[in-house]
């Protein structure tokens, strides 16, 4: 059994502020350790449930956060950026299950450190008329390879967002959002024990969880925090500007759709 883990940071217990998540933040190294320990708990759960191969993709920020010398020896890992599939780099049809660890709610919703790929740039991502954040889009990337997303870990709002999309999904709520930069957290030991247990239960029932798919063709509306970002990204020929701060494009393939989304965000980030 092969298990894929996409490891973000904002949904890790004890992480609540940009000082944790930012590369130059004073608390960043502590947050990296907490993230790595939660990954290890997921790996331990997967091994106990019968996994024979585990791949972890570092999915936060620069994607150079996992501490290699502290990472579980039975997991292989992808670290660094850029990556073609970004937070889901490495997933393919050979995997039996995907886990979204340390994830967070989308921009515009309640939830600790909520954003959608880039809080500085992106206001909203709408696909076929439905709003999606990282949880939905990452699960749909796995689904494009017929891989079910069986577990999301993070705050209560991340869990609710996942359950709305995938009703049978398991969640591990390791903290409760108080406001965007404040949370009530489980201790590291309890959060890790919870994650390990939920990985085991999720893998045991993986056959009951269908891959999450967004059916095509795809019409995407990407809205930016301000019009200047839309101006910068307008160089991509596929897009139509439908308002000063919103682009629309169409595609028939979901992976291609995601790559256009990432390209637009990258172009907008250039200013």
N, C-alpha and C positions, 0 to 999 in steps of 0.2 A: 504494500500500500504506500502510495506516494502522497505527501502532504506539502502544500505550498503555504507559506506564511508571509503576508505583507505587514511589515512592522513600521507603524507610524509612532509618533511620540506624544501628541497632544492628549491622547486618551489614556496614557499611562498614569497609574496612581502616584500622586505627589507632584505631578507636572501641572502647573497652573498659570505660568507667566512667561513672557518673552525672555526673561532671564534664564529660564529653563530651556526654551526651544531654540533660541538664537545661537548661532555659532560662536559669537563673542560674548554671550551671556555669562555672568559670574557663576550661575548655577548649572551651566550646560553639562559639565562633566558629571555632576551628580545625576542629572536627568538621563544621560547616556547609560549610566550604570543601572538605573531603575528600569530603563527600556530593555537593556540586555537581560536583566534578571527575569522580566516578564516573558521575554522570548524563550529563555531557558525553561521556564515553567510550562510553556506551551509545547516545547520540544519533548519534555519529560512526559507530558500527558499523551502526546502522539505516539511516542515509543511504547508506553504502557498499553495503548489501544491497538498496537500491532503495526505501526508504521515501520517501513523498512528504508525509506528514503524521505528526507526532510530538507526542503530548500527554503531559506529565509531571504527575503529581499528587503534591504534597508530602504525605507520609503519616506523618510522625513528630510525635508530641507535639502541640504547638500547631499543627502543619502550617504553620509560618511559618519554614522553615529554609533553603530554597534561596536562594542569593544571586543576585538577578536580573541584576545587572550582569556576573556571571561565567558566567551560563548560556548555553549554545550558542544562537546567534541563530536557528537553524532549528527550535527547539522552542518550542511554546506550553506554558504551565504554569498549574496551578491551585494557589493558595496560600491558606491560611486555614482556619478551622474555626468552626462545625460544618458538615458536609457530609452530605447524605442517604446517600451510599454510603461515607462516611469515606475509608478508604485506597484505595478503588477509584472515587472520584468521577470522572465523565467517561467511563468505559467504557460502550460500548453496542454494538449489533449491527453498527455500521459498521466496527469495528476488525478487523484481520486477525490480530493477535497482541497478547498482554500479557506484560510483563516485570515481575517482582517483584525490585527492586533493593534491596540493603542489608537484606534480611529476616533473620529469626532463628527459632530453634526455639521451640516452644510451651512454656508453663509446665509444670514437672514433668519436663522432659527436659533432658539436658545441652546446653550451648550458651551462647555468650557472651550475657549480658544477656537470657536467655530469659524470655518472658512471653507472655500471650495478651491483647492489647488493653490491659489494665491490670494490671500486676504488683501494684499495691497492693490490687486488688479481686478479681480473677478467679483461682480455683484451677484450674478445668477447665471445658471446654466439650465436651459430648458430643452428637452429632447422630446419631440412629438407632443409638445404641449404640457409636459410634466417636468417639474423642477427636480434636479438631481444634484447631489454633492459627490464627494469622494466615495462614500460607501456604495451608493447606487451604481456609479460608473465603474468602480473597481470590481464590484460583483458582476456587472454585465460583461466586463472584459473576460473574467473567468468563465462566465456563461457562454461567451462566444466560442470557447474551446470545450463546451459541455462539462465544465467543472463546477460542482455546486459550492457555493460559499456557505459554510456550515456554522460559523461562529464569528461574532463581532465582540471585541472587548473595548470598553471605554466608559463614558458617563451614561446616565439614564437616558439622555436625549439621543445619544448615538445608538443606544440599544433600541429605542422606540423607532428611530428612523429605519434601522435595519429590519425590525419586525414588521413594519408597514409594507416594506418591499417583499420580504421573504417571511411569511407568517410562521413557518416551521423552524426558523433559524434559532440557534442557541445564542444567548448573550451572557457576557460576564461583566456585570456592572461594578467596576472597581472604585468608582467615586461618584458623588452626586454634585452636579453643578449648583452652585449658589448664585453666581453671576459669571460673566465671561472670563474673569481672571481669579475666581475664588471657587474652591470646591471642598467638600467634605470627603476625605479619602480613607479607604482601607489602609491598614499598615502594609508595608511591602510583603511581609510574610503571608498575611491573609489574602492580599490581592493575588499573589503568585499561587497560593493553594487553590483559590477559586478558579483561576485560569486553567490550571492543570486539570481540575475536576471537570470543568465545562468542556475542555478539549476532548477528554475521554468520552463524555456522554454524547457530544456532538458527533464524534467519529463512529460511535456505536449505532447512531441512528442516521448516518449519512445517506442511506438508501431511501429515506423518507423525505429528503430535502432535494428538491429539483434545482437544477442550474437556473440562475436568474438571467433572463433574457429580455432585452428591449427589442421588440419586433421592428424590422425595417419595412420600407425605406425610412430614412432618418431626416427630419428637419430640425436643425439646431438653432436656437437663439442664445447667443452669448452676450450678456450685458456686463459692461465694465463699470468700475467705480466712478470714472468720469470720462468725458468725451475724448480727452487727449489719448487715452489708451486705445480707443476705437480708431482714432486717426492713425496711430502708429501701426496697428494690425491690419489696416485696410489694404496694405500692399499685397496680401494674399489674394490671388485672383478669384478664388472660389466664393468669397463672401459678398453679400449685399448688405449695405448699411440701411437699416430700417428705422433707425432713430439716431440722434447724435451719439448715443453711448451703447448701441446694440447692433451686432452683426447677425445675419442669418445665412446659413448654407445648408445644402442637401447632400446626402450620400446614401449609397445602397449597402455599405458594409460597415459593421460597427467598429472594427479595429481601425479602419480608415477614418471613420468619424472621430474616434478618440484622438488619432494622430493630428487631425485638423484642429481639434480643440486645444491640444497641447501646443501646436504651432502658433495659434492665435495668441495664447497666453504668453508664450515666449516673445513673440513680436511686440506685444503690448508692454511687456516688462522691460523692453529695451530703452524706454524713455525714463 
